[in-house]
């Protein structure tokens, strides 16, 4: 799996090409009826069948690329190192290890090394985001009750 430090922002040329490609693909997707449409690669004249879901994913990638957003694709069942998981969450590796050892995030051991499932890290991240939002709302309500915050 590619590490997060290798992901880069698309160049201006890539953004422009992605925008043109996205517009063409989005228009075409609305007309497709097959679940596995066939596309042709103009340079080689090769024709290949691609699942419609993959083409829709490609459209999302092109749209994000056209907006200058870096892209990374990770299969859901991917095992991650503790360093990669820490980078995804935005914390230090020692802090992540504490989360693993306390049972906050599931993990397995391969020899001496801990491995974390990508989906478990994302689930933890969603849970923390929801908790953050709840706490902010509680603080705002408390401030309003105390007259410290005008709504």
ZANU-536413 format. One record per residue (C-alpha): residue number from 1; x negated, y negated, z. Coordinates in Angstrom, 3 decimals. Layout:
BEGIN
+-----+----------+----------+----------+
! seq !        x !        y !        z !
+-----+----------+----------+----------+
! NUM !        X !        Y !        Z !
...
+-----+----------+----------+----------+
//
This chain:
BEGIN
+-----+----------+----------+----------+
! seq !        x !        y !        z !
+-----+----------+----------+----------+
!   1 !    0.000 !    0.000 !    0.000 !
!   2 !   -1.257 !   -3.455 !   -0.888 !
!   3 !   -2.010 !   -5.612 !    2.133 !
!   4 !   -0.319 !   -8.953 !    2.647 !
!   5 !   -3.482 !  -11.006 !    2.181 !
!   6 !   -3.645 !   -9.891 !   -1.487 !
!   7 !   -0.265 !  -11.416 !   -2.294 !
!   8 !   -0.619 !  -14.722 !   -4.083 !
!   9 !    1.642 !  -17.494 !   -5.254 !
!  10 !    2.473 !  -17.285 !   -8.988 !
!  11 !    0.682 !  -19.714 !  -11.308 !
!  12 !    2.622 !  -22.425 !  -13.178 !
!  13 !    2.358 !  -20.365 !  -16.395 !
!  14 !    3.746 !  -17.310 !  -14.599 !
!  15 !    6.572 !  -19.395 !  -13.134 !
!  16 !    7.538 !  -20.766 !  -16.552 !
!  17 !    7.420 !  -17.323 !  -18.197 !
!  18 !    9.457 !  -15.850 !  -15.332 !
!  19 !   12.102 !  -18.573 !  -15.674 !
!  20 !   12.546 !  -17.927 !  -19.396 !
!  21 !   12.597 !  -14.162 !  -18.829 !
!  22 !   15.055 !  -14.476 !  -15.941 !
!  23 !   17.490 !  -16.561 !  -17.986 !
!  24 !   17.408 !  -14.027 !  -20.852 !
!  25 !   17.664 !  -10.989 !  -18.566 !
!  26 !   20.483 !  -12.472 !  -16.457 !
!  27 !   22.518 !  -13.183 !  -19.595 !
!  28 !   21.892 !   -9.661 !  -20.893 !
!  29 !   22.714 !   -7.954 !  -17.578 !
!  30 !   26.247 !   -9.351 !  -17.615 !
!  31 !   26.868 !   -7.601 !  -20.959 !
!  32 !   25.413 !   -4.170 !  -20.085 !
!  33 !   27.841 !   -1.297 !  -19.536 !
!  34 !   25.437 !    1.648 !  -19.254 !
!  35 !   23.969 !    2.708 !  -15.909 !
!  36 !   20.675 !    3.513 !  -17.699 !
!  37 !   20.311 !    1.009 !  -20.550 !
!  38 !   17.568 !    1.426 !  -23.098 !
!  39 !   15.151 !   -1.432 !  -23.637 !
!  40 !   12.505 !   -1.921 !  -26.306 !
!  41 !    8.985 !   -3.201 !  -25.730 !
!  42 !    8.422 !   -5.434 !  -28.733 !
!  43 !    4.608 !   -5.179 !  -28.777 !
!  44 !    4.580 !   -1.372 !  -28.979 !
!  45 !    8.086 !   -0.666 !  -30.314 !
!  46 !    8.512 !    1.800 !  -27.440 !
!  47 !   12.074 !    2.349 !  -26.247 !
!  48 !   12.612 !    3.321 !  -22.631 !
!  49 !   15.633 !    3.925 !  -20.425 !
!  50 !   15.631 !    2.000 !  -17.164 !
!  51 !   18.181 !    2.328 !  -14.357 !
!  52 !   20.464 !   -0.714 !  -14.244 !
!  53 !   19.597 !   -1.159 !  -10.552 !
!  54 !   15.900 !   -1.502 !  -11.503 !
!  55 !   16.741 !   -4.160 !  -14.099 !
!  56 !   18.767 !   -6.066 !  -11.504 !
!  57 !   15.805 !   -5.876 !   -9.134 !
!  58 !   13.547 !   -7.136 !  -11.926 !
!  59 !   15.907 !  -10.103 !  -12.384 !
!  60 !   15.580 !  -10.947 !   -8.670 !
!  61 !   11.794 !  -10.701 !   -8.929 !
!  62 !   11.746 !  -12.988 !  -11.973 !
!  63 !   13.976 !  -15.529 !  -10.237 !
!  64 !   11.760 !  -15.633 !   -7.133 !
!  65 !    8.620 !  -15.810 !   -9.274 !
!  66 !   10.073 !  -18.702 !  -11.288 !
!  67 !   10.576 !  -20.553 !   -7.985 !
!  68 !    6.907 !  -20.060 !   -7.105 !
!  69 !    7.586 !  -17.503 !   -4.384 !
!  70 !    5.048 !  -14.698 !   -3.904 !
!  71 !    6.517 !  -11.203 !   -4.284 !
!  72 !    5.746 !   -7.913 !   -2.580 !
!  73 !    7.662 !   -4.700 !   -3.107 !
!  74 !    7.534 !   -2.086 !   -0.376 !
!  75 !    9.403 !    1.229 !   -0.528 !
!  76 !   11.719 !    1.423 !    2.480 !
!  77 !   10.256 !    4.694 !    3.819 !
!  78 !    6.704 !    3.316 !    3.735 !
!  79 !    4.483 !    3.924 !    6.729 !
!  80 !    2.474 !    0.884 !    7.784 !
!  81 !   -0.656 !    0.386 !    9.812 !
!  82 !   -0.326 !   -1.592 !   13.021 !
!  83 !   -2.246 !   -4.465 !   11.382 !
!  84 !    0.164 !   -4.642 !    8.411 !
!  85 !    3.179 !   -4.420 !   10.739 !
!  86 !    1.772 !   -7.193 !   12.960 !
!  87 !    1.261 !   -9.425 !    9.896 !
!  88 !    4.839 !   -8.763 !    8.774 !
!  89 !    6.258 !   -9.711 !   12.164 !
!  90 !    3.845 !  -12.601 !   12.615 !
!  91 !    2.107 !  -11.493 !   15.783 !
!  92 !   -1.277 !  -10.117 !   16.803 !
!  93 !   -2.067 !   -6.426 !   16.464 !
!  94 !   -2.551 !   -6.034 !   20.266 !
!  95 !    0.909 !   -7.555 !   20.838 !
!  96 !    2.397 !   -5.157 !   18.289 !
!  97 !    0.733 !   -2.224 !   20.063 !
!  98 !    2.391 !   -3.374 !   23.307 !
!  99 !    5.754 !   -3.418 !   21.506 !
! 100 !    5.122 !    0.112 !   20.250 !
! 101 !    4.015 !    1.453 !   23.614 !
! 102 !    7.009 !   -0.144 !   25.383 !
! 103 !    9.407 !    1.536 !   22.939 !
! 104 !   10.590 !   -1.668 !   21.231 !
! 105 !    9.556 !   -0.241 !   17.834 !
! 106 !    9.316 !    3.452 !   16.963 !
! 107 !    5.984 !    4.813 !   15.801 !
! 108 !    4.137 !    8.046 !   15.153 !
! 109 !    0.518 !    8.933 !   15.745 !
! 110 !   -1.741 !   10.327 !   13.058 !
! 111 !   -4.820 !   11.371 !   14.997 !
! 112 !   -5.747 !    8.295 !   17.011 !
! 113 !   -3.916 !    5.913 !   14.657 !
! 114 !   -0.375 !    4.620 !   15.119 !
! 115 !    1.882 !    4.393 !   12.074 !
! 116 !    5.078 !    2.389 !   11.892 !
! 117 !    7.903 !    2.738 !    9.392 !
! 118 !    8.547 !   -0.417 !    7.355 !
! 119 !   12.290 !   -0.208 !    8.006 !
! 120 !   11.708 !   -0.066 !   11.795 !
! 121 !    9.553 !   -3.207 !   11.647 !
! 122 !   12.201 !   -5.030 !    9.587 !
! 123 !   14.932 !   -3.901 !   11.994 !
! 124 !   12.931 !   -5.266 !   14.940 !
! 125 !   12.339 !   -8.531 !   13.087 !
! 126 !   16.098 !   -8.891 !   12.399 !
! 127 !   16.890 !   -8.162 !   16.036 !
! 128 !   14.424 !  -10.816 !   17.217 !
! 129 !   15.823 !  -13.371 !   14.739 !
! 130 !   19.389 !  -12.726 !   15.963 !
! 131 !   18.231 !  -13.062 !   19.573 !
! 132 !   16.476 !  -16.355 !   18.739 !
! 133 !   19.637 !  -17.743 !   17.153 !
! 134 !   21.732 !  -16.668 !   20.142 !
! 135 !   19.339 !  -18.362 !   22.575 !
! 136 !   19.308 !  -21.586 !   20.542 !
! 137 !   23.119 !  -21.660 !   20.537 !
! 138 !   23.159 !  -21.083 !   24.313 !
! 139 !   20.693 !  -23.965 !   24.807 !
! 140 !   22.796 !  -26.262 !   22.636 !
! 141 !   25.983 !  -25.365 !   24.533 !
! 142 !   24.224 !  -25.921 !   27.846 !
! 143 !   22.886 !  -29.302 !   26.693 !
! 144 !   26.365 !  -30.315 !   25.526 !
! 145 !   27.890 !  -29.356 !   28.876 !
! 146 !   25.249 !  -31.418 !   30.678 !
! 147 !   25.808 !  -34.352 !   28.334 !
! 148 !   22.233 !  -34.152 !   26.971 !
! 149 !   23.277 !  -33.383 !   23.425 !
! 150 !   25.840 !  -35.249 !   21.344 !
! 151 !   27.642 !  -33.051 !   18.865 !
+-----+----------+----------+----------+
//
